[in-house]
Amino acid sequence: MTATELAHSSPTLPLAGRAKDLVGSMIDSSTSLLAAQKHDIVRFAMGSPADEAVPSEEFREIAGSVLDSSSFTYGATEGEPRLLELLVKYLAGTPDPSSEDRLVITTGGMQGLDLACKLFVDPGDLVVVESPTYTNGSATALSYGAQLLEIPVDDDGMRVDMMEDLVAHHHRPPKAIYTIPTFQNPSGVTLSLERRKALLELAHRWGSVIIDDDPYGLLRFNGTDIPTFRTLSPDDPLLFSVRTFSKILAPGWRVGWVDADPSLRQLLINGKQAMDTCTNVPNQHIVAEYIARGGLEDHLERIRGLYRERKDAMLDSIARHLGDRVTTTNPDGGFFLWLTLTGEFGEIDTRELFEVALADGVAFIPGPALSPGGRFRNALRLCFASSTPDRIEEGIKRLTTSLEKMIA
Ligand SMILES: Cc1ncc(COP(=O)(O)O)c(C=O)c1O
């Protein structure tokens, strides 16, 4: 039920004005929707790691050995000291090295986004988002009263070249620019080096914070890395980086981190204290021990191979079953690709297709759920990461059947 419906059904409830801006997430709601289905469904909807990509045996073993009485009390708001220390060591070998004074452990990437908006977004502030975007992120900005401005995305990521003109219509600079620069959710595309530099330049001119949300950057399976914002502009106070273990280890842990200017750390701690005191302590201990055992790099190498194979399988199935009736992106990493219906399928509304496809046993996220303004009626997001190549073939076959029914 939306806040507006709730207000109508219970007119006496003294809802806050902001409640009407709590728009919810079709992405998250698909978890319970799919769990309620009794028939077999190929799941291309959620952005979850494959079951085979989660080191569950090792997690079980670690949980049995590492949890002691210190795991069951309140923890430090900024994060468990051992996890922070190990995270700094781990990050030293990645493109975004960091230090403890920049890091706060969060309850998943979502809490990092919430903290970013809590610190930087006032009601009525302009916030730039990609179009399409991860609408949980844009919903977070909306919940703080942001006015959103969607900037189109092409194969090189956000059209930074269009940003100045589009912003000019709003007669004020954006307070924040929300970007998922690498293997973007939902399109899978990566922001080019030239556009990264141009975005930094604009952010500095406007004094806008860049919310650099990058859960997938360590999951490159083709091509070479593009320098991160942090590499291009080290120690830049306008860069607010949101990271998570959800895609590289497991989303159920709800453990992530933000990496931000040290001057923000106390405010981040204060903000988090007004939310959840500290991130789940046993989970932090398990993640810390997993990193301490030194298996994370090998694990990443293994799952990159798995995801490369799955993306290739999905593009191959799409080419055989759907041919030139669709176009797709071709990501070099991450979890998702973006499919646009063309030709005889071009008039299909993917929200209507969703119902038919669900009955036919395949689930995806319709394009309009990935744009705050409900754009992309004829597009959809497919997660290739969670299903085996055989299941991917079956799912694309089912999707083709549903599409053909829609035009019959
Ligand atoms: C771009 C992006 N940001 C943030 C998140 C949220 O991450 P978490 O599950 O760790 O809260 C996701 C998860 O799908 C994502 O794709």
The ligand as an ORCA input file, in Angstrom:
! r2SCAN-3c Opt
* xyz 0 1
  C      24.123     -0.161     -7.511
  C      23.770     -0.755     -6.197
  N      23.950     -0.045     -5.089
  C      23.643     -0.519     -3.875
  C      23.110     -1.784     -3.746
  C      22.699     -2.235     -2.382
  O      23.630     -3.074     -1.834
  P      23.311     -3.854     -0.466
  O      22.538     -5.070     -0.836
  O      24.660     -4.146      0.071
  O      22.545     -2.936      0.411
  C      22.899     -2.575     -4.877
  C      22.275     -3.894     -4.759
  O      21.638     -4.361     -5.681
  C      23.250     -2.048     -6.136
  O      23.085     -2.745     -7.254
*
